[in-house]
C-alpha cells in the first residue's frame, strides 16, 4: 500500500467513526448542553455589560451635574 492509500483509508475510517458518534444520543445531549451553556454565558455577559453601561452613564450624569 502506498502512503496516499493509507491516508485515504484512515480518513474513511475517521469519517465513519465520526458519523457513528454523531448519531448517538449522548453526543446530541452533550451538544445541547454545550449550546445551552453558551447561550446562558452570552445572556450573562450581556446583562453584565448592560450593568456596566448603566453605571458609567450614572457616573457621567453625576459629573455633568457637578460641573453645571
mmCIF file of the N, C-alpha and C atoms, coordinates in Angstrom:
data_MODEL
# 
_entry.id   MODEL 
# 
loop_
_atom_site.group_PDB 
_atom_site.id 
_atom_site.type_symbol 
_atom_site.label_atom_id 
_atom_site.label_alt_id 
_atom_site.label_comp_id 
_atom_site.label_asym_id 
_atom_site.label_entity_id 
_atom_site.label_seq_id 
_atom_site.pdbx_PDB_ins_code 
_atom_site.Cartn_x 
_atom_site.Cartn_y 
_atom_site.Cartn_z 
_atom_site.occupancy 
_atom_site.B_iso_or_equiv 
_atom_site.pdbx_formal_charge 
_atom_site.auth_seq_id 
_atom_site.auth_comp_id 
_atom_site.auth_asym_id 
_atom_site.auth_atom_id 
_atom_site.pdbx_PDB_model_num 
ATOM 1   N N  . UNK A 1 1  ? 0.835   -1.187 0.000  1.00 0.00 ? 1  UNK A N  1 
ATOM 2   C CA . UNK A 1 1  ? 0.000   0.000  0.000  1.00 0.00 ? 1  UNK A CA 1 
ATOM 3   C C  . UNK A 1 1  ? 0.876   1.245  0.000  1.00 0.00 ? 1  UNK A C  1 
ATOM 4   N N  . UNK A 1 2  ? 0.448   2.224  -0.739 1.00 0.00 ? 2  UNK A N  1 
ATOM 5   C CA . UNK A 1 2  ? 1.201   3.474  -0.766 1.00 0.00 ? 2  UNK A CA 1 
ATOM 6   C C  . UNK A 1 2  ? 0.784   4.343  0.419  1.00 0.00 ? 2  UNK A C  1 
ATOM 7   N N  . UNK A 1 3  ? 1.588   5.350  0.646  1.00 0.00 ? 3  UNK A N  1 
ATOM 8   C CA . UNK A 1 3  ? 1.318   6.264  1.754  1.00 0.00 ? 3  UNK A CA 1 
ATOM 9   C C  . UNK A 1 3  ? -0.002  7.003  1.538  1.00 0.00 ? 3  UNK A C  1 
ATOM 10  N N  . UNK A 1 4  ? -0.283  7.384  0.309  1.00 0.00 ? 4  UNK A N  1 
ATOM 11  C CA . UNK A 1 4  ? -1.527  8.081  -0.007 1.00 0.00 ? 4  UNK A CA 1 
ATOM 12  C C  . UNK A 1 4  ? -2.747  7.198  0.232  1.00 0.00 ? 4  UNK A C  1 
ATOM 13  N N  . UNK A 1 5  ? -2.634  5.906  -0.086 1.00 0.00 ? 5  UNK A N  1 
ATOM 14  C CA . UNK A 1 5  ? -3.736  4.972  0.127  1.00 0.00 ? 5  UNK A CA 1 
ATOM 15  C C  . UNK A 1 5  ? -4.001  4.794  1.619  1.00 0.00 ? 5  UNK A C  1 
ATOM 16  N N  . UNK A 1 6  ? -2.934  4.712  2.406  1.00 0.00 ? 6  UNK A N  1 
ATOM 17  C CA . UNK A 1 6  ? -3.085  4.572  3.863  1.00 0.00 ? 6  UNK A CA 1 
ATOM 18  C C  . UNK A 1 6  ? -3.793  5.800  4.441  1.00 0.00 ? 6  UNK A C  1 
ATOM 19  N N  . UNK A 1 7  ? -3.391  6.975  3.991  1.00 0.00 ? 7  UNK A N  1 
ATOM 20  C CA . UNK A 1 7  ? -4.020  8.203  4.481  1.00 0.00 ? 7  UNK A CA 1 
ATOM 21  C C  . UNK A 1 7  ? -5.492  8.245  4.099  1.00 0.00 ? 7  UNK A C  1 
ATOM 22  N N  . UNK A 1 8  ? -5.796  7.814  2.878  1.00 0.00 ? 8  UNK A N  1 
ATOM 23  C CA . UNK A 1 8  ? -7.181  7.787  2.434  1.00 0.00 ? 8  UNK A CA 1 
ATOM 24  C C  . UNK A 1 8  ? -8.009  6.842  3.296  1.00 0.00 ? 8  UNK A C  1 
ATOM 25  N N  . UNK A 1 9  ? -7.486  5.645  3.565  1.00 0.00 ? 9  UNK A N  1 
ATOM 26  C CA . UNK A 1 9  ? -8.208  4.673  4.379  1.00 0.00 ? 9  UNK A CA 1 
ATOM 27  C C  . UNK A 1 9  ? -8.392  5.171  5.817  1.00 0.00 ? 9  UNK A C  1 
ATOM 28  N N  . UNK A 1 10 ? -7.380  5.838  6.366  1.00 0.00 ? 10 UNK A N  1 
ATOM 29  C CA . UNK A 1 10 ? -7.519  6.425  7.703  1.00 0.00 ? 10 UNK A CA 1 
ATOM 30  C C  . UNK A 1 10 ? -8.592  7.516  7.698  1.00 0.00 ? 10 UNK A C  1 
ATOM 31  N N  . UNK A 1 11 ? -8.650  8.280  6.637  1.00 0.00 ? 11 UNK A N  1 
ATOM 32  C CA . UNK A 1 11 ? -9.677  9.308  6.511  1.00 0.00 ? 11 UNK A CA 1 
ATOM 33  C C  . UNK A 1 11 ? -11.071 8.720  6.440  1.00 0.00 ? 11 UNK A C  1 
ATOM 34  N N  . UNK A 1 12 ? -11.224 7.649  5.687  1.00 0.00 ? 12 UNK A N  1 
ATOM 35  C CA . UNK A 1 12 ? -12.515 6.966  5.584  1.00 0.00 ? 12 UNK A CA 1 
ATOM 36  C C  . UNK A 1 12 ? -12.914 6.411  6.947  1.00 0.00 ? 12 UNK A C  1 
ATOM 37  N N  . UNK A 1 13 ? -11.953 5.777  7.643  1.00 0.00 ? 13 UNK A N  1 
ATOM 38  C CA . UNK A 1 13 ? -12.240 5.209  8.963  1.00 0.00 ? 13 UNK A CA 1 
ATOM 39  C C  . UNK A 1 13 ? -12.633 6.312  9.951  1.00 0.00 ? 13 UNK A C  1 
ATOM 40  N N  . UNK A 1 14 ? -11.924 7.413  9.913  1.00 0.00 ? 14 UNK A N  1 
ATOM 41  C CA . UNK A 1 14 ? -12.246 8.530  10.809 1.00 0.00 ? 14 UNK A CA 1 
ATOM 42  C C  . UNK A 1 14 ? -13.627 9.094  10.486 1.00 0.00 ? 14 UNK A C  1 
ATOM 43  N N  . UNK A 1 15 ? -13.959 9.209  9.215  1.00 0.00 ? 15 UNK A N  1 
ATOM 44  C CA . UNK A 1 15 ? -15.268 9.702  8.809  1.00 0.00 ? 15 UNK A CA 1 
ATOM 45  C C  . UNK A 1 15 ? -16.388 8.777  9.262  1.00 0.00 ? 15 UNK A C  1 
ATOM 46  N N  . UNK A 1 16 ? -16.185 7.489  9.129  1.00 0.00 ? 16 UNK A N  1 
ATOM 47  C CA . UNK A 1 16 ? -17.197 6.526  9.573  1.00 0.00 ? 16 UNK A CA 1 
ATOM 48  C C  . UNK A 1 16 ? -17.366 6.568  11.087 1.00 0.00 ? 16 UNK A C  1 
ATOM 49  N N  . UNK A 1 17 ? -16.248 6.686  11.798 1.00 0.00 ? 17 UNK A N  1 
ATOM 50  C CA . UNK A 1 17 ? -16.318 6.770  13.260 1.00 0.00 ? 17 UNK A CA 1 
ATOM 51  C C  . UNK A 1 17 ? -17.050 8.035  13.686 1.00 0.00 ? 17 UNK A C  1 
ATOM 52  N N  . UNK A 1 18 ? -16.743 9.146  13.043 1.00 0.00 ? 18 UNK A N  1 
ATOM 53  C CA . UNK A 1 18 ? -17.406 10.411 13.372 1.00 0.00 ? 18 UNK A CA 1 
ATOM 54  C C  . UNK A 1 18 ? -18.901 10.318 13.077 1.00 0.00 ? 18 UNK A C  1 
ATOM 55  N N  . UNK A 1 19 ? -19.266 9.715  11.963 1.00 0.00 ? 19 UNK A N  1 
ATOM 56  C CA . UNK A 1 19 ? -20.677 9.569  11.612 1.00 0.00 ? 19 UNK A CA 1 
ATOM 57  C C  . UNK A 1 19 ? -21.408 8.712  12.642 1.00 0.00 ? 19 UNK A C  1 
ATOM 58  N N  . UNK A 1 20 ? -20.746 7.671  13.138 1.00 0.00 ? 20 UNK A N  1 
ATOM 59  C CA . UNK A 1 20 ? -21.362 6.815  14.148 1.00 0.00 ? 20 UNK A CA 1 
ATOM 60  C C  . UNK A 1 20 ? -21.527 7.555  15.471 1.00 0.00 ? 20 UNK A C  1 
ATOM 61  N N  . UNK A 1 21 ? -20.535 8.342  15.850 1.00 0.00 ? 21 UNK A N  1 
ATOM 62  C CA . UNK A 1 21 ? -20.595 9.082  17.110 1.00 0.00 ? 21 UNK A CA 1 
ATOM 63  C C  . UNK A 1 21 ? -21.666 10.159 17.061 1.00 0.00 ? 21 UNK A C  1 
ATOM 64  N N  . UNK A 1 22 ? -21.775 10.845 15.942 1.00 0.00 ? 22 UNK A N  1 
ATOM 65  C CA . UNK A 1 22 ? -22.740 11.937 15.802 1.00 0.00 ? 22 UNK A CA 1 
ATOM 66  C C  . UNK A 1 22 ? -24.172 11.445 15.971 1.00 0.00 ? 22 UNK A C  1 
ATOM 67  N N  . UNK A 1 23 ? -24.429 10.196 15.614 1.00 0.00 ? 23 UNK A N  1 
ATOM 68  C CA . UNK A 1 23 ? -25.787 9.649  15.685 1.00 0.00 ? 23 UNK A CA 1 
ATOM 69  C C  . UNK A 1 23 ? -26.200 9.233  17.097 1.00 0.00 ? 23 UNK A C  1 
ATOM 70  N N  . UNK A 1 24 ? -25.289 9.218  18.056 1.00 0.00 ? 24 UNK A N  1 
ATOM 71  C CA . UNK A 1 24 ? -25.620 8.746  19.403 1.00 0.00 ? 24 UNK A CA 1 
ATOM 72  C C  . UNK A 1 24 ? -26.363 9.811  20.202 1.00 0.00 ? 24 UNK A C  1 
ATOM 73  N N  . UNK A 1 25 ? -27.208 9.347  21.110 1.00 0.00 ? 25 UNK A N  1 
ATOM 74  C CA . UNK A 1 25 ? -27.953 10.259 21.977 1.00 0.00 ? 25 UNK A CA 1 
ATOM 75  C C  . UNK A 1 25 ? -27.026 11.018 22.914 1.00 0.00 ? 25 UNK A C  1 
ATOM 76  N N  . UNK A 1 26 ? -25.986 10.361 23.376 1.00 0.00 ? 26 UNK A N  1 
ATOM 77  C CA . UNK A 1 26 ? -25.039 11.017 24.280 1.00 0.00 ? 26 UNK A CA 1 
ATOM 78  C C  . UNK A 1 26 ? -24.391 12.219 23.610 1.00 0.00 ? 26 UNK A C  1 
ATOM 79  N N  . UNK A 1 27 ? -24.000 12.072 22.358 1.00 0.00 ? 27 UNK A N  1 
ATOM 80  C CA . UNK A 1 27 ? -23.388 13.169 21.615 1.00 0.00 ? 27 UNK A CA 1 
ATOM 81  C C  . UNK A 1 27 ? -24.373 14.320 21.462 1.00 0.00 ? 27 UNK A C  1 
ATOM 82  N N  . UNK A 1 28 ? -25.607 13.987 21.134 1.00 0.00 ? 28 UNK A N  1 
ATOM 83  C CA . UNK A 1 28 ? -26.635 15.030 20.950 1.00 0.00 ? 28 UNK A CA 1 
ATOM 84  C C  . UNK A 1 28 ? -26.914 15.762 22.261 1.00 0.00 ? 28 UNK A C  1 
ATOM 85  N N  . UNK A 1 29 ? -27.011 15.007 23.353 1.00 0.00 ? 29 UNK A N  1 
ATOM 86  C CA . UNK A 1 29 ? -27.262 15.632 24.650 1.00 0.00 ? 29 UNK A CA 1 
ATOM 87  C C  . UNK A 1 29 ? -26.096 16.527 25.053 1.00 0.00 ? 29 UNK A C  1 
ATOM 88  N N  . UNK A 1 30 ? -24.878 16.058 24.801 1.00 0.00 ? 30 UNK A N  1 
ATOM 89  C CA . UNK A 1 30 ? -23.695 16.852 25.120 1.00 0.00 ? 30 UNK A CA 1 
ATOM 90  C C  . UNK A 1 30 ? -23.671 18.130 24.311 1.00 0.00 ? 30 UNK A C  1 
ATOM 91  N N  . UNK A 1 31 ? -23.976 18.031 23.034 1.00 0.00 ? 31 UNK A N  1 
ATOM 92  C CA . UNK A 1 31 ? -24.017 19.226 22.183 1.00 0.00 ? 31 UNK A CA 1 
ATOM 93  C C  . UNK A 1 31 ? -25.100 20.187 22.657 1.00 0.00 ? 31 UNK A C  1 
ATOM 94  N N  . UNK A 1 32 ? -26.247 19.656 23.047 1.00 0.00 ? 32 UNK A N  1 
ATOM 95  C CA . UNK A 1 32 ? -27.331 20.502 23.544 1.00 0.00 ? 32 UNK A CA 1 
ATOM 96  C C  . UNK A 1 32 ? -26.910 21.242 24.809 1.00 0.00 ? 32 UNK A C  1 
ATOM 97  N N  . UNK A 1 33 ? -26.225 20.539 25.706 1.00 0.00 ? 33 UNK A N  1 
ATOM 98  C CA . UNK A 1 33 ? -25.753 21.170 26.937 1.00 0.00 ? 33 UNK A CA 1 
ATOM 99  C C  . UNK A 1 33 ? -24.722 22.248 26.640 1.00 0.00 ? 33 UNK A C  1 
ATOM 100 N N  . UNK A 1 34 ? -23.833 21.986 25.694 1.00 0.00 ? 34 UNK A N  1 
ATOM 101 C CA . UNK A 1 34 ? -22.822 22.979 25.327 1.00 0.00 ? 34 UNK A CA 1 
ATOM 102 C C  . UNK A 1 34 ? -23.469 24.229 24.722 1.00 0.00 ? 34 UNK A C  1 
ATOM 103 N N  . UNK A 1 35 ? -24.426 24.036 23.856 1.00 0.00 ? 35 UNK A N  1 
ATOM 104 C CA . UNK A 1 35 ? -25.102 25.173 23.229 1.00 0.00 ? 35 UNK A CA 1 
ATOM 105 C C  . UNK A 1 35 ? -25.882 25.958 24.277 1.00 0.00 ? 35 UNK A C  1 
ATOM 106 N N  . UNK A 1 36 ? -26.589 25.243 25.160 1.00 0.00 ? 36 UNK A N  1 
ATOM 107 C CA . UNK A 1 36 ? -27.356 25.916 26.217 1.00 0.00 ? 36 UNK A CA 1 
ATOM 108 C C  . UNK A 1 36 ? -26.420 26.695 27.137 1.00 0.00 ? 36 UNK A C  1 
ATOM 109 N N  . UNK A 1 37 ? -25.274 26.098 27.467 1.00 0.00 ? 37 UNK A N  1 
ATOM 110 C CA . UNK A 1 37 ? -24.293 26.796 28.300 1.00 0.00 ? 37 UNK A CA 1 
ATOM 111 C C  . UNK A 1 37 ? -23.751 28.036 27.613 1.00 0.00 ? 37 UNK A C  1 
ATOM 112 N N  . UNK A 1 38 ? -23.503 27.929 26.323 1.00 0.00 ? 38 UNK A N  1 
ATOM 113 C CA . UNK A 1 38 ? -23.018 29.081 25.564 1.00 0.00 ? 38 UNK A CA 1 
ATOM 114 C C  . UNK A 1 38 ? -24.043 30.201 25.510 1.00 0.00 ? 38 UNK A C  1 
ATOM 115 N N  . UNK A 1 39 ? -25.295 29.847 25.319 1.00 0.00 ? 39 UNK A N  1 
ATOM 116 C CA . UNK A 1 39 ? -26.348 30.854 25.293 1.00 0.00 ? 39 UNK A CA 1 
ATOM 117 C C  . UNK A 1 39 ? -26.518 31.518 26.656 1.00 0.00 ? 39 UNK A C  1 
ATOM 118 N N  . UNK A 1 40 ? -26.408 30.713 27.724 1.00 0.00 ? 40 UNK A N  1 
ATOM 119 C CA . UNK A 1 40 ? -26.505 31.269 29.071 1.00 0.00 ? 40 UNK A CA 1 
ATOM 120 C C  . UNK A 1 40 ? -25.340 32.219 29.330 1.00 0.00 ? 40 UNK A C  1 
ATOM 121 N N  . UNK A 1 41 ? -24.154 31.834 28.899 1.00 0.00 ? 41 UNK A N  1 
ATOM 122 C CA . UNK A 1 41 ? -22.976 32.687 29.054 1.00 0.00 ? 41 UNK A CA 1 
ATOM 123 C C  . UNK A 1 41 ? -23.154 33.998 28.303 1.00 0.00 ? 41 UNK A C  1 
ATOM 124 N N  . UNK A 1 42 ? -23.703 33.920 27.095 1.00 0.00 ? 42 UNK A N  1 
ATOM 125 C CA . UNK A 1 42 ? -23.962 35.135 26.308 1.00 0.00 ? 42 UNK A CA 1 
ATOM 126 C C  . UNK A 1 42 ? -24.941 36.049 27.031 1.00 0.00 ? 42 UNK A C  1 
ATOM 127 N N  . UNK A 1 43 ? -26.010 35.463 27.555 1.00 0.00 ? 43 UNK A N  1 
ATOM 128 C CA . UNK A 1 43 ? -27.008 36.264 28.277 1.00 0.00 ? 43 UNK A CA 1 
ATOM 129 C C  . UNK A 1 43 ? -26.411 36.902 29.527 1.00 0.00 ? 43 UNK A C  1 
ATOM 130 N N  . UNK A 1 44 ? -25.602 36.132 30.258 1.00 0.00 ? 44 UNK A N  1 
ATOM 131 C CA . UNK A 1 44 ? -24.954 36.663 31.462 1.00 0.00 ? 44 UNK A CA 1 
ATOM 132 C C  . UNK A 1 44 ? -24.005 37.807 31.123 1.00 0.00 ? 44 UNK A C  1 
ATOM 133 N N  . UNK A 1 45 ? -23.235 37.631 30.051 1.00 0.00 ? 45 UNK A N  1 
ATOM 134 C CA . UNK A 1 45 ? -22.296 38.673 29.640 1.00 0.00 ? 45 UNK A CA 1 
ATOM 135 C C  . UNK A 1 45 ? -23.042 39.926 29.198 1.00 0.00 ? 45 UNK A C  1 
ATOM 136 N N  . UNK A 1 46 ? -24.128 39.738 28.477 1.00 0.00 ? 46 UNK A N  1 
ATOM 137 C CA . UNK A 1 46 ? -24.927 40.883 28.021 1.00 0.00 ? 46 UNK A CA 1 
ATOM 138 C C  . UNK A 1 46 ? -25.479 41.653 29.216 1.00 0.00 ? 46 UNK A C  1 
ATOM 139 N N  . UNK A 1 47 ? -25.982 40.931 30.204 1.00 0.00 ? 47 UNK A N  1 
ATOM 140 C CA . UNK A 1 47 ? -26.515 41.566 31.417 1.00 0.00 ? 47 UNK A CA 1 
ATOM 141 C C  . UNK A 1 47 ? -25.411 42.296 32.182 1.00 0.00 ? 47 UNK A C  1 
ATOM 142 N N  . UNK A 1 48 ? -24.251 41.674 32.283 1.00 0.00 ? 48 UNK A N  1 
ATOM 143 C CA . UNK A 1 48 ? -23.115 42.275 32.983 1.00 0.00 ? 48 UNK A CA 1 
ATOM 144 C C  . UNK A 1 48 ? -22.684 43.583 32.318 1.00 0.00 ? 48 UNK A C  1 
ATOM 145 N N  . UNK A 1 49 ? -22.549 43.559 31.002 1.00 0.00 ? 49 UNK A N  1 
ATOM 146 C CA . UNK A 1 49 ? -22.113 44.759 30.290 1.00 0.00 ? 49 UNK A CA 1 
ATOM 147 C C  . UNK A 1 49 ? -23.186 45.846 30.297 1.00 0.00 ? 49 UNK A C  1 
ATOM 148 N N  . UNK A 1 50 ? -24.439 45.447 30.335 1.00 0.00 ? 50 UNK A N  1 
ATOM 149 C CA . UNK A 1 50 ? -25.515 46.430 30.442 1.00 0.00 ? 50 UNK A CA 1 
ATOM 150 C C  . UNK A 1 50 ? -25.427 47.135 31.801 1.00 0.00 ? 50 UNK A C  1 
ATOM 151 N N  . UNK A 1 51 ? -25.119 46.386 32.845 1.00 0.00 ? 51 UNK A N  1 
ATOM 152 C CA . UNK A 1 51 ? -24.955 46.975 34.175 1.00 0.00 ? 51 UNK A CA 1 
ATOM 153 C C  . UNK A 1 51 ? -23.782 47.952 34.189 1.00 0.00 ? 51 UNK A C  1 
ATOM 154 N N  . UNK A 1 52 ? -22.678 47.558 33.558 1.00 0.00 ? 52 UNK A N  1 
ATOM 155 C CA . UNK A 1 52 ? -21.513 48.445 33.480 1.00 0.00 ? 52 UNK A CA 1 
ATOM 156 C C  . UNK A 1 52 ? -21.877 49.720 32.723 1.00 0.00 ? 52 UNK A C  1 
ATOM 157 N N  . UNK A 1 53 ? -22.613 49.577 31.629 1.00 0.00 ? 53 UNK A N  1 
ATOM 158 C CA . UNK A 1 53 ? -23.022 50.739 30.834 1.00 0.00 ? 53 UNK A CA 1 
ATOM 159 C C  . UNK A 1 53 ? -23.888 51.680 31.669 1.00 0.00 ? 53 UNK A C  1 
ATOM 160 N N  . UNK A 1 54 ? -24.845 51.113 32.396 1.00 0.00 ? 54 UNK A N  1 
ATOM 161 C CA . UNK A 1 54 ? -25.714 51.940 33.232 1.00 0.00 ? 54 UNK A CA 1 
ATOM 162 C C  . UNK A 1 54 ? -24.913 52.661 34.315 1.00 0.00 ? 54 UNK A C  1 
ATOM 163 N N  . UNK A 1 55 ? -23.950 51.963 34.928 1.00 0.00 ? 55 UNK A N  1 
ATOM 164 C CA . UNK A 1 55 ? -23.107 52.594 35.949 1.00 0.00 ? 55 UNK A CA 1 
ATOM 165 C C  . UNK A 1 55 ? -22.282 53.731 35.354 1.00 0.00 ? 55 UNK A C  1 
ATOM 166 N N  . UNK A 1 56 ? -21.749 53.522 34.172 1.00 0.00 ? 56 UNK A N  1 
ATOM 167 C CA . UNK A 1 56 ? -20.956 54.563 33.516 1.00 0.00 ? 56 UNK A CA 1 
ATOM 168 C C  . UNK A 1 56 ? -21.819 55.768 33.174 1.00 0.00 ? 56 UNK A C  1 
ATOM 169 N N  . UNK A 1 57 ? -23.045 55.517 32.728 1.00 0.00 ? 57 UNK A N  1 
ATOM 170 C CA . UNK A 1 57 ? -23.955 56.623 32.424 1.00 0.00 ? 57 UNK A CA 1 
ATOM 171 C C  . UNK A 1 57 ? -24.304 57.403 33.697 1.00 0.00 ? 57 UNK A C  1 
ATOM 172 N N  . UNK A 1 58 ? -24.471 56.692 34.816 1.00 0.00 ? 58 UNK A N  1 
ATOM 173 C CA . UNK A 1 58 ? -24.749 57.358 36.094 1.00 0.00 ? 58 UNK A CA 1 
ATOM 174 C C  . UNK A 1 58 ? -23.573 58.225 36.530 1.00 0.00 ? 58 UNK A C  1 
ATOM 175 N N  . UNK A 1 59 ? -22.368 57.698 36.382 1.00 0.00 ? 59 UNK A N  1 
ATOM 176 C CA . UNK A 1 59 ? -21.170 58.463 36.754 1.00 0.00 ? 59 UNK A CA 1 
ATOM 177 C C  . UNK A 1 59 ? -21.053 59.712 35.888 1.00 0.00 ? 59 UNK A C  1 
ATOM 178 N N  . UNK A 1 60 ? -21.306 59.562 34.586 1.00 0.00 ? 60 UNK A N  1 
ATOM 179 C CA . UNK A 1 60 ? -21.240 60.709 33.675 1.00 0.00 ? 60 UNK A CA 1 
ATOM 180 C C  . UNK A 1 60 ? -22.295 61.750 34.035 1.00 0.00 ? 60 UNK A C  1 
ATOM 181 N N  . UNK A 1 61 ? -23.506 61.297 34.350 1.00 0.00 ? 61 UNK A N  1 
ATOM 182 C CA . UNK A 1 61 ? -24.575 62.221 34.708 1.00 0.00 ? 61 UNK A CA 1 
ATOM 183 C C  . UNK A 1 61 ? -24.239 62.968 35.989 1.00 0.00 ? 61 UNK A C  1 
ATOM 184 N N  . UNK A 1 62 ? -23.655 62.284 36.967 1.00 0.00 ? 62 UNK A N  1 
ATOM 185 C CA . UNK A 1 62 ? -23.250 62.943 38.209 1.00 0.00 ? 62 UNK A CA 1 
ATOM 186 C C  . UNK A 1 62 ? -22.143 63.959 37.953 1.00 0.00 ? 62 UNK A C  1 
ATOM 187 N N  . UNK A 1 63 ? -21.204 63.601 37.090 1.00 0.00 ? 63 UNK A N  1 
ATOM 188 C CA . UNK A 1 63 ? -20.102 64.522 36.769 1.00 0.00 ? 63 UNK A CA 1 
ATOM 189 C C  . UNK A 1 63 ? -20.648 65.755 36.057 1.00 0.00 ? 63 UNK A C  1 
ATOM 190 N N  . UNK A 1 64 ? -21.560 65.538 35.102 1.00 0.00 ? 64 UNK A N  1 
ATOM 191 C CA . UNK A 1 64 ? -22.153 66.674 34.387 1.00 0.00 ? 64 UNK A CA 1 
ATOM 192 C C  . UNK A 1 64 ? -22.961 67.563 35.336 1.00 0.00 ? 64 UNK A C  1 
ATOM 193 N N  . UNK A 1 65 ? -23.656 66.953 36.279 1.00 0.00 ? 65 UNK A N  1 
ATOM 194 C CA . UNK A 1 65 ? -24.449 67.715 37.251 1.00 0.00 ? 65 UNK A CA 1 
ATOM 195 C C  . UNK A 1 65 ? -23.535 68.535 38.173 1.00 0.00 ? 65 UNK A C  1 
ATOM 196 N N  . UNK A 1 66 ? -22.415 67.992 38.549 1.00 0.00 ? 66 UNK A N  1 
ATOM 197 C CA . UNK A 1 66 ? -21.476 68.688 39.425 1.00 0.00 ? 66 UNK A CA 1 
ATOM 198 C C  . UNK A 1 66 ? -20.756 69.823 38.694 1.00 0.00 ? 66 UNK A C  1 
ATOM 199 N N  . UNK A 1 67 ? -20.556 69.678 37.381 1.00 0.00 ? 67 UNK A N  1 
ATOM 200 C CA . UNK A 1 67 ? -19.871 70.708 36.602 1.00 0.00 ? 67 UNK A CA 1 
ATOM 201 C C  . UNK A 1 67 ? -20.792 71.881 36.250 1.00 0.00 ? 67 UNK A C  1 
ATOM 202 N N  . UNK A 1 68 ? -22.066 71.688 36.366 1.00 0.00 ? 68 UNK A N  1 
ATOM 203 C CA . UNK A 1 68 ? -23.010 72.759 35.990 1.00 0.00 ? 68 UNK A CA 1 
ATOM 204 C C  . UNK A 1 68 ? -23.172 73.787 37.074 1.00 0.00 ? 68 UNK A C  1 
# 
